[in-house]
């Protein structure tokens, strides 16, 4: 009678499993039986597993939380807030997550996250403020990678008189051995440069103007006492071929005759 009654109950859909539950087994062999395991068909999913970042949002440790919801998740990647949208973020804003939130990027090392022109992928250029555009810790002339197309023109100043010779040495800011001003006709002598005072008749062109050192009055004729033909090298009005102005006390044409 009892067996018949049970069969009748099953037949009436009351539920045989409730009366005769199946054995609680570990189908995936992960050490957890079906009643403990949230997915007994996957050995990598069980209460003893480590939550991991994954595209399928699987709850590996069966705690009801997935990916970034689970504070114990493994396999996160760093992210950095990128305020200037240059694909590099500020190291001080680092987070670690499976899925980076909006405004975060995977690359840090941005030394100025308020300027998109400054980041590790930028080109170092010469600038008045010595900005470190490529965030490598060096700026302008200190950076070997600086763009030479942005160099200013300087000239080698060997004698340190502030004037350079003919050799062009491009750089951002120049050095103590360079000058932005060319024109030194003797860059081995600091007393010779375009600002120097001319010392007449000593054979040296101190002011680098290219004119004769024996033509003090710059009339085109050298002083007679130094091998030239100018009878008065203090006056540009007196030289061979000049106009004689009578009775002015100057031998304007240097012919040696009385005025």
Buried (B, 14 or more C-beta within 10 A) or exposed (E): EEEEEBEEBBEEEEEEEEEEEEEEEBBBEBEBBBEBBBBBEBBEBBBEBEBBBBEEEBBBBBBEBBBBEBEEBEEBEBBBBBBBEBBBBBBEBEBEBBEBEEEBBEBBBBBBBEBBEBBBEBEBBBBEEBBBBBBBEBBBBBBEEBEEEBBEEBBBBBBEBBBBBEEEBBBBBBEEEBBEBBBBBBBEBBEBBBEBEBEBBEEBBBBBEEEBBBBBBEBBBBBBEBEBEBBBBEBBBBBBEBEBEEEEEBBBBBEEEEE
